[in-house]
Amino acid sequence: MREDEREEETTAELLMAVARRLRRGFAAALEDYAVTPSQARALRTVVEEPGIRLSVLAERLGIAPRSATEVVDALEARGLVAREPDPADRRAMRVTATGEGLRLQRLVHESRHRELDGFADGLTVRDRAELDRILRLLLTGR
């Protein structure tokens, strides 16, 4: 194996290890709110796109429409979101966050930021800015 191939593997492994550690930390932070990572993602999307159709929510989350329905069912049972018929198409349902859903989303957001700050505590402000720049470059190719 060539040296550059070993470096690529190491970089990939490091990126995967960082992602796993962040995911575990975020999941642990969510336990305080009795919310699963998929529910937190769905709630964040509903807050960012009020009145989103269930089909669009499924697309945004990259899950099957039936799975989106199950996630919304769980959020609705807790009073975090509400469904309403789409005025443009009564067969379609729109989802909006309730006051409690907005409050929980804010708490989850703050908790995730605290988790990230703790995770990246050893980085300077300049290091974090550079890491953000590099990660965006990797994601967008620009």
Secondary structure as the mmCIF struct_conf table of DSSP 4:
data_model
#
loop_
_struct_conf.conf_type_id
_struct_conf.id
_struct_conf.beg_label_comp_id
_struct_conf.beg_label_asym_id
_struct_conf.beg_label_seq_id
_struct_conf.end_label_comp_id
_struct_conf.end_label_asym_id
_struct_conf.end_label_seq_id
HELX_RH_AL_P HELX_RH_AL_P1 GLU A 3 GLU A 31
TURN_TY1_P TURN_TY1_P1 ASP A 32 ALA A 34
HELX_RH_AL_P HELX_RH_AL_P2 PRO A 37 GLU A 48
BEND BEND1 GLU A 49 GLU A 49
TURN_TY1_P TURN_TY1_P2 PRO A 50 GLY A 51
STRN STRN1 ILE A 52 ARG A 53
HELX_RH_AL_P HELX_RH_AL_P3 LEU A 54 LEU A 61
TURN_TY1_P TURN_TY1_P3 GLY A 62 GLY A 62
BEND BEND2 ILE A 63 ILE A 63
HELX_RH_AL_P HELX_RH_AL_P4 PRO A 65 ALA A 77
TURN_TY1_P TURN_TY1_P4 ARG A 78 GLY A 79
BEND BEND3 LEU A 80 LEU A 80
STRN STRN2 VAL A 81 ASP A 86
TURN_TY1_P TURN_TY1_P5 PRO A 87 ALA A 88
STRN STRN3 ASP A 89 ALA A 97
HELX_RH_AL_P HELX_RH_AL_P5 GLY A 99 PHE A 119
TURN_TY1_P TURN_TY1_P6 ALA A 120 GLY A 122
BEND BEND4 LEU A 123 LEU A 123
HELX_RH_AL_P HELX_RH_AL_P6 VAL A 125 THR A 140
#
